[in-house]
Amino acid sequence: MLRINLYAKKIGKSVGNNQDFLLVTVAILLKIILFSVEIGPKFSSAELIISSVAILLVLTSGFILLPYKARTSLLLVFDLIISVGMLADLLFFRFFHSVITVPVLFEASQVEGVSSSVMTLFHPLDSLLFADLLVLVPYFVYLNKRYKPQPRRFFRRLGQIALMLVICGLVLNFTTKNVQAQFTLSEYTGQTWNQTVLRDLGVVNFHLLDVYSYIKQNGTKQSLSSAVPELKAWMNTHRQQGGTNLTGIAKGKNVIIVQLEAMQNFVVGQSVDGQVITPNLNSLAQNSIYFDNYFTQIGQGNTSDAEFMTLNSLYPASSGSNYVMKSNNTFQSLPWVLDAAGYQGSYAFHAYLPDFWNRAKMYQAEGFNQFYNADNFFKQNDTVGMGLSDESMFNQVIPQLKQLQQPYFSFVITLSGHYPYTIPSEKQTLKIPQGQYSETFTNYLQAQHYADQALGDFINQLKQQGILDNSVLVVYGDHYGSGFTNQDLTKFLGAGKSLNNYNLDELNKVPLIIHLPGNQAARVDHISGGQMDLYPTLLNLLGINNKDQYYFGQDLLNAKEGFSAFRVWAPDGSFATNDVFYIANWDGNFADGSAYDRKTGQKISLQGLQGYYTLAETELHASDLVLQTDGLPQLVPLNHTTKPN
């Protein structure tokens, strides 16, 4: 009994001497549980949490060797860093459905520009991530005052660390045995689908692996050389898939593209309480080629990804934004192509900060002659939400268009529809009863109605100035809106029952409207397409030969079948054709995915769909390789240098 009491006293003394370490570990464990529950059931398994705690113990074990007072301070700092990181991950996850990766950190400057959007994502429960510090800070101060220096038993502490590491290693090996059976480390570090790693290894392990992946990828210079013959052969075949429908019908015409912020297709042609939401888009669609099955294909770059695909027909990055990460690349963007075809200039208009999404630098790389922005052109005389109102922006664009030498290419990006959709009350013209929808969805409808009104005024001015009769006008939405609830969408669409994952994915369509002079070829085209497809479709309308172009989209006016591949908002390998929507599984195994008949919405067999899945994966990986190696100059003749801006 005496021996037992002595052991108990030793254990109690050991615990007492290390209670700072234990308290911080328990506090972080609770945060991991809170975080895992917050982001969803599939991320909160017991094994995942245990493996996260094990790696945390590995990371903090070195603190045991430090002097007591230094250790307590550093443990608190470590706790704070973990808390801030988890909060950032939570906010990012609510917006992008993924946690922060290393490439995203290089885009941290974008947060200032969307600070109002970020704050709306904060939930009261998130403050619990910092609640422990309110207790631990004063308690550790108290412990430091009472602490009596003990003999430094360095090797005993080293032994404790070694034992801890062995135990943690065994725990990690046990909790990840299923993962190891399905994936290799190299597949994980490829980061093809970040949520797979997050789900199977936990948030702490995810970030460690992400850092390792980034260092590995950027430390090894990739080469495109061995893949050049195969990529050229693939493109030669891809170019031959088109026909001659409407080829050259708009040859020599001005090209005016308007990218509408967060304009989803489900509001086009719809009313709320008897009020038409987008009367001007509706009217334009009736006199144009209207593609009503046009998907957004953005990644984490949101608006910048929509621009990138439209101008280049290359896929967005699996993580981060190509506008930020690849602005030093050589591109074959629309401005360069039109320049070679005899156009007199290409001009971008966006009434916001030139460095947001790295546009100032990227627009030079993409061949624009001039970027008109908030710093060098637009008068900020009417603020709506993030910046200048669409109404004022369009009014300031028209005089500039009148001065341009024809034919020209102008690319206009709107802003007023940006989340959280804060339209001043005097500009809200829809009458929507309070409580009919959530505040966010009500604001979204008001914002898109306002954006439509501003667009209508712009189109009228184009007509009055005689510009529209000599121009191809393209209008499309950049991406889906944020902050909606399933209940909002179900009620608005009159679905009668809660929407499932397929229904929600199907709603990620944006309008694409191409208006030709004299309302030529006006019709609704139901072919399934995506933002990769506008580039080759425009080349066909303008009569520009595609033999020297490298693109992954297809000409929607001549394609035999629609096809769009997705990433980030759906797992890599997900795709849509005219008839089928396939949603890949997180594990990357084709057989574990789900397919739906797009006419009936019913789940169907995967038979005959493997080829489409392989095509989606092939295109995504090929585009990534071309971008990572700056490989376009090896694939097509590019005889241009960056234009001054």
C-alpha positions, -999 to 999 in steps of 0.1 A, spaced: 0 0 0 29 24 9 45 17 -25 12 24 -43 9 57 -24 44 66 -34 37 59 -70 5 80 -67 24 109 -53 50 107 -81 23 106 -107 5 135 -90 37 155 -88 45 147 -125 10 158 -135 14 189 -114 47 199 -130 32 193 -165 -3 206 -160 3 236 -183 12 211 -211 -18 189 -203 -43 218 -200 -33 233 -234 -35 199 -250 -70 193 -236 -81 228 -247 -69 222 -282 -86 188 -283 -119 205 -275 -113 230 -303 -106 203 -328 -139 186 -318 -157 220 -321 -141 226 -355 -148 192 -368 -185 193 -359 -188 228 -373 -176 219 -408 -197 188 -411 -203 152 -400 -180 137 -426 -151 156 -410 -158 146 -374 -150 109 -370 -135 97 -337 -104 83 -355 -98 117 -372 -100 135 -339 -76 110 -322 -51 113 -351 -52 151 -349 -45 150 -311 -17 126 -317 1 149 -341 -6 178 -318 13 159 -290 41 154 -314 43 191 -322 41 202 -286 64 175 -271 95 197 -275 80 223 -251 88 199 -222 125 205 -226 121 243 -221 124 261 -188 90 262 -171 82 299 -174 92 301 -211 72 269 -217 40 283 -203 43 314 -224 51 295 -256 23 271 -250 -2 300 -248 12 314 -280 9 280 -296 -27 278 -284 -35 313 -298 -19 304 -332 -40 272 -334 -72 292 -325 -66 319 -351 -58 292 -377 -90 273 -369 -111 304 -371 -96 313 -405 -102 278 -417 -139 279 -405 -146 312 -423 -128 301 -454 -147 267 -454 -181 284 -451 -173 303 -483 -152 279 -503 -161 245 -488 -124 238 -482 -98 249 -456 -69 273 -463 -39 260 -483 -5 274 -488 -13 290 -522 -43 307 -506 -20 324 -481 -3 343 -509 -38 358 -516 -43 371 -480 -42 406 -493 -76 400 -510 -93 397 -475 -91 434 -470 -111 440 -501 -139 416 -490 -138 423 -452 -175 429 -450 -182 396 -467 -158 378 -443 -175 392 -412 -209 379 -422 -195 344 -421 -186 347 -384 -209 327 -360 -212 334 -323 -200 299 -314 -167 307 -331 -157 328 -301 -154 295 -281 -121 289 -299 -106 316 -277 -126 310 -245 -99 288 -229 -73 316 -231 -95 338 -208 -89 311 -182 -54 298 -191 -36 332 -193 -44 343 -157 -40 307 -144 -6 303 -160 5 337 -145 -6 323 -111 14 290 -117 45 310 -127 44 329 -94 41 298 -74 66 278 -94 97 267 -75 127 258 -97 133 220 -99 165 202 -108 167 199 -146 164 162 -155 171 167 -192 175 130 -201 144 120 -181 124 146 -200 140 134 -233 129 99 -224 93 112 -217 93 128 -251 106 96 -268 79 76 -251 53 101 -261 64 101 -297 63 63 -299 28 62 -285 17 89 -309 33 71 -338 14 39 -329 -19 60 -326 -13 76 -360 -5 43 -376 -37 28 -362 -60 57 -371 -47 60 -406 -44 24 -416 -76 27 -437 -61 57 -454 -28 40 -461 -47 11 -477 -63 35 -502 -38 62 -509 -1 68 -510 17 99 -497 24 110 -532 -13 110 -541 -20 131 -510 6 156 -518 -8 160 -552 -37 178 -535 -61 167 -563 -89 170 -539 -82 187 -506 -113 175 -488 -102 139 -492 -71 147 -471 -91 168 -447 -117 141 -441 -93 113 -437 -64 129 -418 -79 159 -400 -72 196 -401 -38 197 -383 -24 168 -404 -39 184 -435 -19 216 -430 13 198 -423 9 177 -455 -1 208 -474 31 226 -464 51 195 -473 33 193 -507 40 230 -515 77 227 -506 80 196 -527 62 209 -557 80 242 -557 114 228 -549 113 205 -579 113 222 -613 88 204 -635 93 199 -672 67 197 -699 91 183 -725 82 146 -723 45 154 -725 46 178 -754 39 152 -782 9 138 -763 -5 172 -755 -1 184 -791 -18 153 -804 -47 157 -780 -52 193 -791 -50 185 -828 -79 160 -823 -98 184 -800 -97 212 -826 -114 190 -852 -145 184 -831 -163 216 -844 -183 224 -875 -192 256 -894 -224 267 -878 -224 306 -876 -187 306 -884 -175 342 -891 -210 357 -887 -195 384 -864 -161 388 -882 -146 422 -876 -171 433 -850 -163 449 -816 -164 424 -788 -179 436 -755 -180 411 -726 -199 419 -694 -192 396 -664 -220 399 -639 -211 394 -602 -228 363 -586 -256 362 -613 -270 327 -612 -292 313 -639 -321 304 -616 -332 340 -613 -334 346 -650 -370 345 -662 -382 343 -626 -405 365 -605 -409 371 -568 -444 380 -556 -453 389 -592 -423 411 -598 -399 401 -626 -363 399 -612 -343 403 -644 -365 420 -670 -335 433 -690 -316 400 -691 -349 383 -701 -353 408 -730 -317 404 -741 -320 366 -740 -350 367 -763 -330 386 -789 -298 366 -785 -283 332 -783 -291 322 -747 -273 292 -733 -294 281 -703 -272 251 -693 -240 270 -688 -221 260 -656 -197 280 -635 -164 260 -633 -146 282 -608 -121 271 -581 -110 290 -551 -103 321 -572 -140 328 -576 -144 359 -598 -108 358 -610 -113 321 -621 -143 331 -642 -122 357 -659 -93 333 -664 -114 306 -680 -133 330 -702 -101 347 -715 -79 315 -717 -100 283 -717 -76 268 -692 -88 253 -659 -86 271 -625 -60 259 -600 -70 231 -576 -60 255 -548 -55 292 -548 -59 315 -579 -41 314 -612 -44 352 -613 -22 354 -582 1 324 -588 7 323 -625 8 360 -636 44 355 -647 33 328 -673 30 334 -710 -6 332 -721 -26 330 -753 -55 350 -740 -83 365 -761 -66 399 -762 -35 384 -778 -56 364 -802 -77 394 -812 -46 415 -816 -32 390 -841 -65 391 -859 -63 429 -865 -82 443 -835 -71 478 -825 -69 472 -788 -82 453 -757 -94 471 -726 -105 459 -692 -129 479 -670 -134 472 -633 -142 500 -608 -122 485 -580 -86 483 -567 -62 473 -595 -42 450 -572 -73 430 -561 -69 395 -575 -36 407 -589 -55 421 -619 -30 449 -628 -2 424 -634 -24 396 -648 -41 419 -674 -7 428 -688 2 391 -691 -32 385 -708 -25 412 -734 -48 441 -724 -37 475 -737 -53 493 -708 -69 485 -675 -94 511 -663 -98 508 -625 -106 528 -594 -71 543 -592 -67 556 -627 -101 562 -642 -134 557 -623 -148 585 -601 -161 569 -569 -193 590 -569 -219 564 -560 -210 536 -536 -230 503 -535 -216 475 -514 -179 469 -520 -174 499 -543 -187 519 -572 -223 511 -582 -228 492 -615 -250 521 -626 -222 547 -623 -196 523 -636 -215 517 -668 -222 554 -672 -185 560 -671 -176 532 -695 -199 544 -724 -179 576 -732 -147 557 -732 -161 531 -756 -171 559 -780 -135 570 -782 -119 536 -789 -107 528 -824 -127 499 -839 -127 470 -838 -119 466 -802 -123 442 -773 -137 455 -740 -140 434 -709 -163 449 -682 -165 433 -647 -194 444 -624 -194 447 -586 -227 455 -571 -240 419 -569 -211 409 -546 -218 391 -513 -232 402 -488 -255 420 -514 -258 453 -495 -279 475 -518 -290 508 -503 -327 509 -494 -334 537 -520 -321 514 -548 -341 483 -536 -371 483 -559 -384 447 -553 -412 445 -527 -404 413 -508 -424 407 -475 -401 406 -445 -395 370 -433 -404 354 -466 -368 344 -471 -336 348 -451 -321 383 -450 -292 371 -472 -314 356 -499 -337 386 -499 -307 409 -503 -294 386 -531 -326 391 -551 -325 428 -545 -289 430 -557 -294 410 -588 -325 430 -597 -305 462 -593 -276 447 -614 -301 439 -641 -315 474 -640 -280 489 -644 -272 464 -673 -305 475 -690 -294 511 -689 -260 502 -703 -276 482 -732 -299 512 -740 -269 535 -741 -250 511 -764 -281 512 -788 -284 550 -786 -247 555 -794 -248 531 -823 -223 508 -806 -245 477 -803 -252 475 -841 -215 469 -847 -206 447 -817 -209 412 -803 -223 417 -767 -216 388 -744 -232 387 -709 -226 360 -684 -225 353 -646 -192 347 -629 -202 323 -602 -228 311 -578 -240 333 -549 -230 326 -513 -249 325 -480 -281 308 -493 -299 282 -472 -315 251 -487 -348 263 -473 -345 296 -492 -338 278 -525 -365 252 -519 -391 278 -512 -381 301 -541 -381 273 -567 -412 257 -553 -394 224 -551 -418 211 -524 -390 191 -507 -355 198 -495 -329 199 -523 -303 171 -524 -266 175 -533 -273 169 -570 -301 195 -570 -278 220 -555 -250 212 -579 -274 215 -608 -282 251 -597 -246 262 -601 -254 274 -636 -249 310 -647 -265 327 -678 -245 330 -710 -261 354 -735 -244 362 -769 -261 390 -787 -252 395 -824 -259 426 -845 -295 427 -858 -306 400 -833 -291 374 -856 -295 337 -848 -316 345 -816 -327 313 -798 -323 293 -766 -296 267 -769 -299 239 -743 -264 223 -749 -246 218 -716 -215 240 -713 -193 259 -690 -170 289 -687 -142 270 -706 -163 271 -737 -168 308 -744 -132 312 -758 -136 287 -787 -172 297 -792 -162 334 -798 -133 323 -821 -159 306 -843 -183 336 -844 -154 359 -852 -141 336 -880 -107 332 -863 -89 300 -873 -83 278 -843 -53 259 -857 -28 278 -835 -49 279 -804 -46 257 -773 -78 255 -752 -98 229 -732 -133 242 -739 -154 235 -770 -173 256 -795 -209 254 -781 -224 263 -815 -209 232 -832 -202 207 -804 -219 174 -808 -224 169 -771 -220 192 -741 -193 184 -715 -180 203 -685 -155 192 -658 -155 206 -623 -132 210 -594 -133 226 -559 -171 230 -556 -175 194 -567 -147 167 -564 -122 165 -592 -136 142 -619 -172 154 -615 -187 163 -649 -219 172 -667 -231 162 -702 -263 170 -719 -280 141 -702 -259 131 -671 -245 148 -641 -218 127 -623 -206 137 -588 -173 121 -580 -166 106 -545 -141 122 -521 -119 91 -524 -112 96 -561 -126 61 -570 -149 64 -600 -171 35 -589 -179 53 -556 -193 83 -574 -230 90 -582 -247 98 -615 -280 114 -621 -303 117 -652 -305 154 -657 -340 152 -672 -356 132 -644 -332 140 -615 -331 103 -607 -300 84 -597 -287 61 -625 -261 34 -632 -225 44 -639 -224 21 -669 -208 39 -699 -196 69 -679 -160 59 -672 -148 75 -704 -162 109 -694 -146 106 -660 -113 98 -675 -117 128 -699 -124 151 -670 -94 139 -650 -72 141 -681 -82 177 -689 -77 189 -653 -43 173 -650 -32 184 -685 -42 220 -678 -24 219 -644 8 207 -661 7 234 -687 2 261 -661 28 247 -636 55 245 -663 45 277 -682 42 253 -711 21 271 -737 51 284 -757 61 248 -762 27 238 -775 17 267 -799 34 296 -816 33 327 -794 49 357 -809 41 384 -783 55 402 -753 37 417 -724 20 450 -733 26 482 -712 -4 490 -690 
